[in-house]
Amino acid sequence: MPINADTLNSLVPITQFNKGQAAKIFDRLKTEGQLVVLKNNAPSAVILSLEEYVRMSKAEKDLHLLQSAKKRISDNGRSENAIAEENFTKASGAIGEDIEDSEDA
C-alpha cells in the first residue's frame, strides 16, 4: 500500500474500537469513504462506507462485462455457439421487421 497523505489520514488504530469509539469511526466513513484499521501498527482491515462498497461492486461488474465484450470482439464470431443473423432468423421464424422492432438486449 503506497503511503500518502490520504492514507495516513485514513488510519484508525484498533484500540479506538476497544475504547468504545466505533460511532466516531463510522461517522468518519460518511466523509472519507474508507478507513484502514491498524492492528499492532500494521494494516489489518479496510472499512468501507456503503456508498463506496456499492461503487466498487459496480466497477467490478463493469470490468467483468468489459472483459467479456473484449473477448467476444477478439473472437469476432468465431465461437462455436455463434449463429449468423440469417440463420437465426430462419431458425426462429423471425423476420427482419421483428428484429428491428425489438428492444435492444
C-alpha angles and dihedrals in degrees: 000000000000113000114231136144093274091052093049091049091050096056117115121184113226088230088074088066090048090052093055096256096126092116091059091048093051090048088057089057090066090067104023102041095209138032132193115225116215122210116183088353092299128105107263107163144358123228116205130196114239090250092053091047092052091047092051092045091052091048090052091050091048090051091053091049091049092050090049092049092049090051091050091049092049090049087051094198095313091123117120088232095052115113123198113240092243092053091047093053091048094047095045097040090234120142127215092259090056091054094046091049094048122097121254115263 
